[in-house]
Amino acid sequence: MYEPIRLPRRVYGADHDDPDPGPRPGRAYRELVGGPLDGLLLDVTGWSGAALAEGAALPTEIGAYGAGGRALYAPRAGVGPKWDWTGDAP
């Protein structure tokens, strides 16, 4: 039976040369689903309830607006710690 290769999870904002760019114990994360940051984890440790309900506009060079653009992510209703991509912004 075919077994897919499982790559280690990477945290948004981790340096590309970081030998361990994965999640750290004791931290809170949201999984980014869809869009340019699909599959990354966002560290939300210390975020307020209001900030968590709002979502995030995350700087990225690989979205529709290139350098200086942002990928927009919002919480997925009723599905735990997943945030869905809602579009890109300049």
Secondary structure, DSSP 8 states (H G I E B T S, - for coil): ----------BTT--TT-S--S--TT--EEEEESSTTTT-EEE-TT--HHHHHH-EEEEESSSTT-TTEEEEEEE-TTSSSEEEEEEEE-
